Amino acid sequence: MTSLTRTETINFRCTPNITWVKDSGQIFLIDTDKGQSWTLCGTEAAVWSFLTLGYRYGKVGRFLSLMLKIPEGEARKALIAMLREWQDRGIVQVTGENRRGEPGNQRGM
């Protein structure tokens, strides 16, 4: 089972070549090196906003649970999957990792 606790140490940061702006409930991201762009809407935009405001992963997981009306454990798994997907796209990068390779005590992007 995957968990997010205060003792874990992985952090995600916005990749330096990503420029982003929030506009009318969506987030526009542009990779200035590659010219690639993405639009985050709905749940993804909300998660991005929570993280850039400095909310910890546990709190974001609780928000996701309420937003999606799913158990908190499932919401945390969804958050991990979302962060990993952003990492795979090159939007965020890992700045620290625990033994299990899970997100932990992050503050902001």
JOPE-V681478 format. One record per backbone hydrogen bond with DSSP energy under -0.5 kcal/mol. CO is the residue of the C=O (numbers start at 1). NH is the residue of the N-H. E is the energy in kcal/mol with one decimal. If there is no record, write none. Layout:
<<CO:NH:E> <CO:NH:E>>
This chain:
<<3:5:-0.5> <5:8:-1.2> <8:105:-2.2> <10:104:-1.6> <11:95:-3.5> <11:96:-0.8> <13:93:-2.9> <15:18:-2.3> <17:19:-0.5> <17:32:-2.9> <19:30:-2.7> <21:28:-2.8> <23:26:-1.7> <26:23:-3.3> <27:29:-0.5> <27:40:-3.0> <28:21:-2.1> <29:38:-2.4> <30:19:-2.7> <30:32:-0.9> <31:35:-2.5> <31:36:-0.5> <36:31:-3.3> <38:29:-2.6> <39:41:-0.5> <40:27:-2.6> <41:44:-1.2> <41:45:-0.8> <42:46:-2.2> <43:47:-2.8> <44:48:-2.6> <45:49:-2.4> <46:50:-2.7> <47:51:-2.7> <48:52:-2.7> <49:53:-1.5> <50:55:-2.2> <51:54:-1.4> <56:60:-2.3> <57:61:-2.8> <58:62:-1.8> <59:63:-2.5> <60:64:-2.7> <61:65:-2.2> <62:66:-2.0> <63:67:-2.9> <64:68:-3.0> <65:69:-1.0> <65:70:-1.6> <71:75:-2.2> <72:76:-2.3> <73:77:-1.8> <74:78:-2.3> <75:79:-2.3> <76:80:-2.4> <77:81:-2.4> <78:82:-2.3> <79:83:-2.6> <80:84:-2.5> <81:85:-2.3> <82:86:-2.4> <83:87:-2.3> <84:88:-2.6> <85:89:-1.9> <86:90:-0.8> <86:91:-2.4> <86:92:-0.9> <87:90:-0.9> <91:15:-2.6> <93:13:-2.6> <96:11:-1.1> <98:101:-0.9> <102:10:-0.7> <102:98:-0.5> <104:57:-0.6> <104:106:-2.0> <109:14:-1.2>>
